Amino acid sequence: VQLQASGGGLVQAGGSLRLSCATSGRTFSNYAMGWFRQAPGKEREFVAAISWNGGSSAYLDSVKGRFTISRANAKNTVYLQMNSLKPEDTAVYYCAADRTPLVVAVTPRSEKYDYWGRGTLVTVSS
């Protein structure tokens, strides 16, 4: 299973970016997907997750109302639309795939995700 994240870059505070994560190697549509991030000197943290059918999602409190996770199962791709970006959003963003198929409830627990992409760097300048 391979996950390839893209879409990161440098943006000014208040700006927007859309991250994409293309997957291959197993039936994408059967698995929940998540986004995590790791800022310099900090531990990795959960950002957002979406269920296998898109019916449920969850977000880190600090990104609620600014970030939106979505998926296109026909394209084997999950997205993270990030609006109103803040300098504290600066981090390497990773996509991850849940280990258990067809789970309705999404989880913020990283140990529940068994495949990870390499990450894409998002830098928000003030």
LOPAMI-705229 format. One record per residue: residue in three letters; x, y, z of N, C-alpha, C, O in turn. Coordinates in steps of 0.2 Angstrom, whole numbers, plus 5000, padded with zeros to 4 digits. Layout:
% LOPAMI-705229
ALAXYZXYZXYZXYZ/...
//
This chain:
% LOPAMI-705229
VAL500449945000500050005000500450065000500950075004/GLN500350114996500750174995500250234996499750234993/LEU500550285000500150345000500650404998501150405001/GLN500450444994500850504992500450564993499950584990/ALA500750604998500450675000500750724995501350724994/SER500350774994500550834990500150894991499650884994/GLY500450954989500051014989500251064995500051114995/GLY500751044998501051085003501451145000501551144994/GLY501651195004502051245001502051305006501851295012/LEU502251365004502351425008501751465006501551485001/VAL501351485012500751535011500751585016501051575022/GLN500451645015500451695020499851675025499351645023/ALA499851705031499351695036498651715033498651775029/GLY498151675034497551695031497451665024496851665021/GLY497951635021497851605015497551535015497451505020/SER497551495009497351435009497751385005498151405001/LEU497751325007498051265003497551205003497151195007/ARG497651164998497351104998497851044997498151044992/LEU497851005002498250945002497850884999497250884999/SER498250844995497950784992498450724994499050734996/CYS498050664995498450604996498150554992497650524993/ALA498550534987498450484982498650414985499150404988/THR498250364985498350294987498350244982498050254977/SER498750194983498650134979498850074983499150074988/GLY498650014980498849954983498349914987498449854989/ARG497749944989497249914992496549944990496650004987/THR496049924992495349954990495250014995495050015000/PHE495450074992495450134996494750144999494750175004/SER494250134995493550154997493350115004492850135007/ASN493650065006493450025012493750055018493650025023/TYR494250105018494550125024494550195025494550235021/ALA494450205032494450275034495150305033495650265033/MET495250375032495850405031495950465036495450495038/GLY496550475037496650535042497250575040497650555036/TRP497250635042497850685042498150695048497750705053/PHE498750695049499150715055499650765053499750775047/ARG499950795058500450845057500950845062500850825068/GLN501550865061502050865066502450935064502750945059/ALA502450975069502751045069503451035072503650985076/PRO503951075070504651065073504651065080504351115083/GLY505051015083505051015090504450985094504450985100/LYS503950965090503350945093503150875091503450855086/GLU502750845095502550775093501950785088501650835087/ARG501950725084501450725079500750725082500650695088/GLU500250765079499550765081499050755076499150765070/PHE498550735078497950715074497650785071497650835075/VAL497450785065497150845062496450835060495950865062/ALA496350775056495650765054495650695051496150665049/ALA495050665051494950595048494250595045493750635047/ILE494150545041493550535037493450465036493850425035/SER492750445037492650375037492650345030492750385025/TRP492650285029492650255022492150275017492350285011/ASN491550295020491050315015490950395015490550415012/GLY491350425019491350495020490750515024490550575025/GLY490450475028489850485032489950525038489550555041/SER490650515041490750545047491450575046491950545043/SER491650625050492250655051492450675057491950685062/ALA493050695059493250725065493850765064494250765059/TYR493850815068494450875068494750885074494450885080/LEU495350905074495650935080495351005081495151045076/ASP495251015087494851075089495051145086494651185084/SER495751145086496051215083495951225076496051275073/VAL495751175072495651175065494951175063494751185057/LYS494451165067493751155066493551225063493651275066/GLY493151225058492851285054493351315049493151355045/ARG493951285049494451315045494751255040494851275034/PHE494751195042494951135038494351095036493951085040/THR494451065030493851015028494250955025494650965020/ILE494050895028494350835025493750805020493150815022/SER493950785014493550755010493850695006494450685007/ARG493450655002493850604999493450584992492850604992/ALA493850564987493550544981493750474980494250454977/ASN493250434981493450354981493550334974493950284973/ALA493250364969493450344962494150364960494350334955/LYS494450414964495150434962495650404967496250424967/ASN495350364972495850344977496250394981496750394982/THR495850454982496250514985495850544990495150544990/VAL496150564996495850605001496150675001496750684999/TYR495750725003495950795002495950825009495550805014/LEU496350875010496250925016496250995014496751015012/GLN495651025014495651095012495751135018495451125023/MET496251175018496451215023496351295022496751315017/ASN495951325025495851395024496051435031496151405036/SER496051495030496251545036496851515039496851515046/LEU497351505036497951475039498251515044498251575043/LYS498551485049498951525054499651505054499751445053/PRO500051545057500751525058500851455062501251415060/GLU500351445066500451385071500151325067500251265070/ASP499951335061499851275057500451245053500351195050/THR500951285054501551265050501851195053501851185059/ALA501851145048502051075050502151035044502051055038/VAL502450975045502350925040501750885041501550865046/TYR501350885035500750855036500750785033501050775027/TYR500450735036500550665034499750635033499350655037/CYS499750595028499050565027499150485029499750465029/ALA498650455032498750395034498050355033497550385033/ALA498150285032497550245031497450195037497850165040/ASP496750195039496550155045496750085043496650065037/ARG496850045048497049975047496349925046496449875044/THR495849955049495249915049494749935044494549995044/PRO494449895040494049915034493249925037493049895042/LEU492949965034492249975034492049995042491549985044/VAL492450035045492350065052491950125051492150175047/VAL491450135054490950195054491250245058491350305055/ALA491550235064491750285068492450305066492850255066/VAL492650365065493350385064493750395071493450405076/THR494450385070494750385076495350435076495650445070/PRO495550475081496150515081496750485083497350515083/ARG496750415085497250385088497750355082497550315078/SER498350375082498850365077498950285076499150265071/GLU498950255082499050185081498550145078498650085076/LYS497950175076497450135072497550145065497250115061/TYR498050185063498250185056498850155054499350155058/ASP498850105049499450065048499850085042500350055041/TYR499550125038499950155032500050225032499550265033/TRP500650255031500750325031501150345025501550315022/GLY500950405023501350435017501950475020502050475026/ARG502350505016502950535018502850605020503350625024/GLY502350635019502250705022502350755017502750745012/THR502050815018502150875014502150935018501750935023/LEU502650975017502751025022502351085020502251115014/VAL502051115025501551175025501951225029502051215035/THR502051285026502351335030501951395029501751425024/VAL501751425035501251485035501651545038501851545044/SER501751595034502151655036501651705039501151715037/SER501951745044501551795047501551855044501251905046/
//
